[in-house]
C-alpha cells in the first residue's frame, strides 16, 4: 500500500481525487491539504511515498512548495497536478526535480502515475513530454559537448532515446539490449553528467544537443 498526501485548494477536487486514488486498493491517502504551506508541513510530518499537489493554489503555489521540499529532501517524490499547460510551469517542474506533471482532466492516468512515481519512475503525460523539445529549443549561449563529458557513442544513443520519452524496456527493445544493461548505462550517464534522474537528463539533452 503506497501512502499519498494530496494537496489542492479545491475541496471538491480533493474529495474526487481521494476517491479515485483509493478505489484501486493500492493507495492510501493519509492526509490532505489546501495550500503550499500546508503541503510542506504535512510532508515533514508524514514523509509519504508520493506528494500529489496542485500547481496553482492561493497563498503558496505547488511549484514553490515543491522547490522548498526538494531542497530539504532531494529524494521527495512529488507529482504535480494541474489544469494548466503553461510552458513556464512545465520548465519549472522539470528544473526543480519534480517526478511528474500531469493534467487533472486525464483522470484515468492519475492512479497509474502515482504508483509509477512511488515505484521510482518519472512520469510526464504524453502531451507534456511531447512539448519538451520545443521548450528547450532556445538554448543558453553556453552549451556542452557530450564527448567532452566522456559520453560514448552507445551512451549517446541511450540519452537520445530517453530524451524522446522512451522507458527502459522500450529502449532495450529498440537497441537490442537487456533492461539491466540500459539501467546500468543510465546510472553511468547520470554520474558522468552529474544529473539526478532521467528527466533532468532529457532537459540537459535538449538544451545542449
Buried (B, 14 or more C-beta within 10 A) or exposed (E): EBBBBBBBBEEEBBEBBBEBBBEEEBBBBBBBBBBBBBBBEBBEEBEBBBBBBBBBBEEBBBBBBBBBBBEEEEEBBBBBBBEBEEEEBBBBBBEBBBBBBBBBEEEEBBBEBBBBBBEEBBBBBEEBBEBBBEBBEEEEEEEBEBEEBEBBEEBBBBBBBBBBBBBBEBBBEEBEBEBEBBBEBBEBBBEBBEBEBBBBBBBBBBBBB
